Amino acid sequence: HQHGLDGRPKVLVMMPTRKDLHPQITRKATACLRAMEGGNPSLDLTVYLFDRVVPRIPSDTRPLSKVARIRNMMIEEGGAASRYDYTLWLDSDIIEYPPDLPTRLIERNPDGITAPLVLIEEPGPLGADQFYDTTAFVRRGRSNVS
């Protein structure tokens, strides 16, 4: 572990975003991040927003190729692998979560990888408690990847 000088675990919160994201979503996401900065006193928290325009390249052949490339750029630029104990990825369109989310995740699984289950509130397009991130999942024999 790379604990900070004060002994607190170092956590990098990474959020890739887009300049064309709806302003209301941007405001809500920013408010959640600000609350998170104060909601984790036992952690040395750093927030890294990535909002640069990254053009598509010929090797972006799959729907999430560009997203993966951007996340790899963020890891390299943010020093996630070498300077932090934990990395938390948040999508910019996730606009409500508890301010102490990093602390909760680390307390429940200090040595592992944790993926919170994000659900769409009613009424979701597919009914109550629809799983949020269905982009690359197969549901009822059909793929959402085109």
Backbone as JSON, one array per atom type, in Angstrom:
{
  "sequence": "HQHGLDGRPKVLVMMPTRKDLHPQITRKATACLRAMEGGNPSLDLTVYLFDRVVPRIPSDTRPLSKVARIRNMMIEEGGAASRYDYTLWLDSDIIEYPPDLPTRLIERNPDGITAPLVLIEEPGPLGADQFYDTTAFVRRGRSNVS",
  "N": [[0.83, -1.2, 0.0], [0.3, 2.32, -0.55], [0.12, 4.33, 1.45], [-0.6, 7.69, 2.52], [1.37, 10.49, 3.79], [0.23, 11.03, 6.23], [-0.71, 8.58, 7.01], [-3.17, 7.74, 6.1], [-5.1, 5.74, 3.81], [-4.52, 6.09, 0.31], [-6.64, 7.24, -2.17], [-7.75, 7.27, -5.44], [-10.15, 8.85, -7.27], [-11.68, 8.43, -10.22], [-13.13, 9.99, -13.0], [-14.29, 9.8, -16.1], [-15.54, 12.11, -18.44], [-17.73, 14.02, -20.6], [-17.6, 16.88, -22.7], [-19.99, 17.58, -23.86], [-21.97, 16.7, -22.18], [-25.13, 16.81, -20.59], [-25.94, 19.86, -18.97], [-27.29, 19.8, -16.46], [-26.85, 17.2, -15.54], [-24.08, 17.29, -15.32], [-23.83, 19.23, -13.25], [-25.04, 17.85, -11.1], [-23.37, 15.59, -10.89], [-20.95, 16.82, -10.26], [-21.6, 18.0, -7.79], [-21.98, 15.69, -6.24], [-19.36, 14.68, -6.26], [-18.02, 16.73, -4.88], [-19.23, 16.49, -2.37], [-18.29, 13.97, -1.75], [-15.57, 14.42, -1.4], [-15.49, 15.59, 1.13], [-16.67, 13.64, 2.63], [-15.17, 11.47, 3.42], [-13.22, 11.25, 5.68], [-11.26, 9.52, 6.65], [-9.69, 8.85, 4.56], [-7.18, 9.64, 2.12], [-8.07, 11.44, -0.35], [-8.19, 11.87, -3.87], [-9.51, 13.5, -6.64], [-9.98, 12.93, -10.05], [-10.88, 14.31, -12.95], [-11.61, 13.72, -16.3], [-11.97, 15.36, -19.15], [-11.32, 15.78, -21.75], [-11.47, 16.0, -25.34], [-11.29, 13.14, -27.21], [-10.34, 11.82, -30.16], [-11.88, 9.38, -32.31], [-10.22, 6.43, -33.4], [-8.87, 4.25, -36.0], [-8.52, 1.7, -34.8], [-10.53, 1.54, -32.94], [-12.71, -0.5, -32.88], [-14.73, -1.84, -31.56], [-17.76, -1.27, -29.64], [-17.04, -0.2, -27.08], [-14.36, 0.4, -27.3], [-13.09, 2.94, -27.51], [-13.75, 4.03, -25.02], [-12.35, 2.29, -23.31], [-9.75, 2.92, -24.12], [-9.59, 5.62, -23.32], [-9.86, 5.3, -20.55], [-7.53, 3.86, -19.99], [-5.67, 5.85, -20.64], [-6.25, 7.65, -18.59], [-5.5, 6.14, -16.33], [-2.73, 5.96, -16.74], [-1.97, 8.72, -16.79], [-2.98, 9.58, -14.31], [-1.55, 8.12, -12.5], [-2.47, 5.86, -11.21], [-1.74, 3.16, -10.73], [0.7, 3.24, -9.38], [0.8, 5.22, -7.38], [-1.36, 5.15, -5.64], [-3.49, 3.54, -3.24], [-6.02, 2.6, -3.77], [-8.37, 2.67, -6.49], [-11.19, 4.3, -7.7], [-13.63, 4.07, -10.04], [-15.95, 6.19, -11.54], [-18.79, 6.72, -13.46], [-19.77, 9.58, -15.33], [-22.47, 10.01, -15.56], [-23.67, 8.87, -13.4], [-25.39, 10.0, -10.86], [-26.15, 10.04, -8.23], [-25.09, 8.97, -5.19], [-23.85, 7.69, -2.07], [-22.0, 10.03, -0.07], [-19.85, 8.93, 1.29], [-19.02, 6.75, -0.17], [-16.46, 5.63, -1.16], [-15.21, 4.96, 1.32], [-17.06, 3.11, 2.39], [-16.92, 1.04, 0.45], [-14.25, 0.2, 0.69], [-14.17, -0.6, 3.39], [-15.84, -2.83, 3.31], [-14.53, -4.54, 1.59], [-11.49, -4.68, 1.76], [-9.25, -5.75, 0.44], [-9.85, -6.39, -2.16], [-11.61, -6.3, -5.33], [-14.37, -4.33, -5.95], [-17.6, -4.03, -7.18], [-20.13, -1.86, -7.32], [-23.67, -2.36, -7.37], [-25.65, -0.81, -9.6], [-28.75, 0.59, -9.97], [-31.56, 1.58, -11.96], [-33.92, 3.93, -10.99], [-37.47, 3.53, -10.49], [-39.67, 4.92, -12.95], [-38.0, 2.68, -14.8], [-36.86, 1.95, -18.16], [-37.24, -0.79, -18.53], [-38.79, -1.54, -16.42], [-39.15, -1.89, -12.82], [-36.26, -1.44, -10.76], [-34.19, -1.81, -12.72], [-31.13, -2.98, -14.01], [-28.44, -0.75, -14.37], [-26.18, -0.38, -16.23], [-26.3, -1.54, -19.13], [-25.03, -1.68, -21.56], [-23.04, -3.48, -22.65], [-24.05, -6.02, -22.25], [-25.69, -9.2, -22.45], [-29.03, -9.92, -22.86], [-31.8, -11.93, -22.41], [-31.06, -13.52, -24.63], [-30.35, -11.67, -26.55], [-27.99, -9.32, -27.7], [-26.84, -6.15, -26.61], [-24.87, -4.9, -27.88], [-23.75, -3.47, -30.81]],
  "CA": [[0.0, 0.0, 0.0], [1.03, 3.59, -0.71], [-0.51, 5.27, 2.36], [-0.06, 9.04, 2.51], [2.24, 10.86, 4.9], [-0.54, 10.99, 7.48], [-1.1, 7.21, 7.27], [-4.47, 7.39, 5.51], [-5.02, 5.14, 2.48], [-4.65, 7.03, -0.8], [-7.69, 6.81, -3.09], [-7.93, 8.08, -6.64], [-11.49, 8.75, -7.84], [-11.53, 8.8, -11.63], [-14.4, 10.15, -13.7], [-14.26, 10.3, -17.47], [-16.77, 12.83, -18.75], [-17.74, 14.61, -21.94], [-17.95, 18.3, -22.71], [-21.37, 17.74, -24.31], [-22.87, 16.12, -21.2], [-26.18, 17.75, -20.23], [-25.48, 20.68, -17.83], [-27.89, 19.37, -15.19], [-26.11, 15.99, -15.13], [-22.76, 17.77, -14.9], [-23.98, 19.87, -11.93], [-25.31, 16.83, -10.09], [-22.16, 14.78, -10.72], [-19.97, 17.66, -9.57], [-22.04, 18.13, -6.4], [-21.67, 14.41, -5.57], [-17.91, 14.6, -6.06], [-17.66, 17.67, -3.8], [-19.66, 15.87, -1.11], [-17.41, 12.83, -1.51], [-14.29, 14.92, -0.89], [-15.61, 15.82, 2.57], [-17.35, 12.53, 3.27], [-14.26, 10.35, 3.65], [-12.08, 11.81, 6.42], [-10.22, 8.53, 6.93], [-8.98, 8.57, 3.32], [-6.51, 10.71, 1.38], [-8.84, 11.32, -1.58], [-7.89, 12.73, -5.0], [-10.49, 13.36, -7.72], [-9.4, 13.21, -11.37], [-11.87, 14.41, -14.02], [-11.01, 13.7, -17.63], [-13.01, 15.86, -20.04], [-10.75, 16.14, -23.06], [-12.01, 15.34, -26.52], [-10.38, 12.13, -27.74], [-10.94, 11.38, -31.43], [-11.95, 7.96, -32.64], [-9.14, 5.98, -34.28], [-9.27, 3.03, -36.72], [-8.56, 0.5, -33.95], [-11.73, 1.57, -32.12], [-13.63, -1.32, -33.66], [-15.82, -2.32, -30.71], [-18.48, -0.12, -29.07], [-16.38, 0.39, -25.91], [-12.91, 0.53, -27.54], [-12.65, 4.3, -27.19], [-13.88, 4.17, -23.58], [-11.22, 1.58, -22.72], [-8.55, 3.7, -24.41], [-9.61, 6.79, -22.45], [-9.58, 4.86, -19.17], [-6.09, 3.56, -19.91], [-4.97, 7.15, -20.59], [-6.45, 8.19, -17.24], [-4.66, 5.38, -15.39], [-1.35, 6.38, -16.95], [-1.79, 10.11, -16.37], [-3.29, 9.75, -12.9], [-0.62, 7.36, -11.66], [-3.29, 4.99, -10.37], [-1.08, 1.9, -10.37], [1.89, 3.38, -8.56], [0.74, 6.23, -6.32], [-2.58, 5.06, -4.85], [-3.88, 2.24, -2.71], [-7.29, 2.22, -4.38], [-8.91, 3.5, -7.56], [-12.63, 4.18, -7.84], [-14.14, 4.6, -11.3], [-17.35, 6.62, -11.54], [-19.26, 7.29, -14.71], [-20.26, 10.94, -15.09], [-23.93, 10.06, -15.52], [-24.14, 8.35, -12.12], [-25.53, 11.3, -10.21], [-26.54, 9.93, -6.83], [-24.45, 7.91, -4.41], [-23.51, 8.25, -0.75], [-20.71, 10.75, -0.09], [-18.79, 8.09, 1.86], [-18.94, 5.52, -0.97], [-15.13, 4.97, -1.11], [-15.0, 4.37, 2.65], [-17.92, 1.93, 2.5], [-16.4, -0.03, -0.4], [-12.99, -0.29, 1.26], [-14.47, -1.31, 4.63], [-16.46, -4.11, 3.01], [-13.64, -5.39, 0.8], [-10.23, -3.93, 1.75], [-8.2, -6.36, -0.38], [-10.36, -6.89, -3.42], [-12.25, -5.44, -6.31], [-15.78, -4.25, -5.63], [-18.42, -3.35, -8.19], [-21.46, -1.61, -6.78], [-24.79, -2.63, -8.26], [-26.35, 0.45, -9.86], [-30.07, 0.33, -10.52], [-32.36, 2.72, -12.38], [-35.14, 4.06, -10.2], [-38.71, 3.43, -11.26], [-39.92, 3.83, -13.87], [-36.96, 2.41, -15.79], [-37.4, 1.46, -19.44], [-37.6, -2.2, -18.45], [-39.51, -1.78, -15.18], [-38.54, -1.55, -11.53], [-34.92, -1.91, -10.41], [-33.43, -2.25, -13.9], [-29.68, -2.81, -13.96], [-28.14, 0.49, -15.07], [-25.19, -0.37, -17.31], [-26.6, -2.68, -19.98], [-24.42, -1.49, -22.88], [-22.3, -4.63, -23.18], [-24.58, -7.23, -21.66], [-26.65, -9.98, -23.23], [-30.25, -10.08, -22.08], [-32.8, -12.73, -23.11], [-30.52, -14.0, -25.9], [-30.03, -10.57, -27.47], [-26.9, -8.48, -27.28], [-27.03, -4.71, -26.81], [-23.69, -4.42, -28.59], [-23.96, -3.55, -32.27]],
  "C": [[0.87, 1.26, 0.0], [0.49, 4.66, 0.23], [0.2, 6.62, 2.32], [0.81, 9.3, 3.73], [1.52, 10.8, 6.23], [-1.08, 9.6, 7.8], [-2.44, 6.79, 6.69], [-4.27, 6.73, 4.16], [-5.27, 6.19, 1.39], [-5.62, 6.44, -1.83], [-7.78, 7.81, -4.24], [-9.32, 7.82, -7.19], [-11.4, 9.29, -9.26], [-12.89, 8.85, -12.31], [-14.14, 10.67, -15.11], [-15.59, 10.97, -17.77], [-16.66, 13.41, -20.15], [-18.15, 16.07, -21.83], [-19.4, 18.51, -23.13], [-22.39, 17.08, -23.38], [-23.9, 17.19, -20.79], [-25.76, 18.53, -18.98], [-26.05, 20.25, -16.48], [-27.19, 18.11, -14.66], [-24.74, 16.38, -14.62], [-22.83, 18.4, -13.51], [-24.18, 18.83, -10.84], [-24.07, 15.97, -9.82], [-21.1, 15.54, -9.94], [-20.32, 17.82, -8.09], [-21.75, 16.84, -5.62], [-20.18, 14.27, -5.29], [-17.46, 15.52, -4.93], [-18.03, 17.09, -2.44], [-18.74, 14.7, -0.74], [-16.07, 13.3, -0.92], [-14.34, 15.16, 0.61], [-16.18, 14.64, 3.33], [-16.48, 11.34, 3.6], [-13.03, 10.81, 4.43], [-10.97, 10.82, 6.71], [-9.39, 8.2, 5.7], [-8.3, 9.83, 2.8], [-7.05, 10.62, -0.05], [-8.39, 12.33, -2.63], [-8.92, 12.45, -6.09], [-9.83, 13.77, -9.03], [-10.53, 13.15, -12.4], [-11.14, 14.48, -15.35], [-12.09, 14.14, -18.6], [-12.46, 16.31, -21.39], [-11.45, 15.38, -24.18], [-10.93, 14.39, -27.07], [-11.0, 11.6, -29.03], [-10.94, 9.86, -31.55], [-10.78, 7.62, -33.57], [-9.55, 4.66, -34.93], [-9.34, 1.77, -35.84], [-9.74, 0.49, -32.98], [-12.84, 0.81, -32.83], [-14.82, -1.84, -32.86], [-16.5, -1.11, -30.07], [-17.77, 0.55, -27.9], [-14.87, 0.54, -26.08], [-12.39, 1.9, -27.12], [-12.71, 4.54, -25.68], [-12.7, 3.49, -22.88], [-9.92, 2.36, -22.93], [-8.46, 4.93, -23.51], [-9.29, 6.4, -21.01], [-8.12, 4.49, -19.0], [-5.26, 4.84, -19.87], [-5.07, 7.74, -19.19], [-5.57, 7.47, -16.21], [-3.21, 5.83, -15.51], [-1.1, 7.79, -16.44], [-2.01, 10.31, -14.88], [-2.36, 9.01, -11.96], [-1.32, 6.36, -10.76], [-2.54, 3.76, -9.88], [0.04, 2.09, -9.36], [1.74, 4.3, -7.35], [-0.45, 6.1, -5.38], [-2.82, 3.64, -4.38], [-5.12, 1.71, -3.42], [-7.64, 3.19, -5.51], [-10.4, 3.23, -7.64], [-13.03, 4.85, -9.15], [-15.59, 4.99, -11.1], [-17.69, 7.16, -12.91], [-19.9, 8.64, -14.41], [-21.78, 11.03, -15.07], [-24.51, 9.31, -14.32], [-24.19, 9.57, -11.19], [-26.02, 11.23, -8.77], [-25.89, 8.71, -6.21], [-24.05, 8.52, -3.08], [-22.14, 8.91, -0.78], [-19.56, 9.92, 0.47], [-18.63, 6.77, 1.1], [-17.55, 4.89, -0.95], [-14.86, 4.29, 0.23], [-15.81, 3.09, 2.8], [-17.35, 0.76, 1.69], [-15.13, -0.64, 0.18], [-13.25, -1.08, 2.55], [-15.03, -2.7, 4.34], [-15.54, -5.06, 2.27], [-12.27, -4.72, 0.68], [-9.15, -4.48, 0.82], [-8.65, -6.75, -1.78], [-10.89, -5.83, -4.35], [-13.74, -5.49, -6.02], [-16.5, -3.49, -6.73], [-19.8, -3.12, -7.61], [-22.53, -1.91, -7.82], [-25.6, -1.35, -8.4], [-27.66, 0.13, -10.56], [-30.74, 1.64, -10.92], [-33.62, 2.74, -11.52], [-36.36, 3.91, -11.09], [-39.06, 4.79, -11.82], [-38.78, 3.72, -14.87], [-37.58, 1.88, -17.06], [-37.86, 0.01, -19.41], [-38.3, -2.54, -17.13], [-38.7, -1.4, -13.95], [-37.16, -2.17, -11.38], [-34.16, -2.5, -11.59], [-31.95, -2.0, -13.67], [-29.29, -1.65, -14.86], [-27.31, 0.32, -16.34], [-25.36, -1.59, -18.2], [-25.92, -2.62, -21.34], [-23.81, -2.77, -23.44], [-22.79, -5.96, -22.62], [-25.56, -7.91, -22.6], [-27.86, -10.22, -22.33], [-31.27, -10.83, -22.95], [-32.32, -13.12, -24.52], [-30.17, -12.93, -26.89], [-28.91, -9.73, -26.87], [-27.26, -7.03, -27.52], [-25.85, -4.1, -27.53], [-23.95, -4.57, -30.08], [-22.68, -3.23, -33.0]]
}
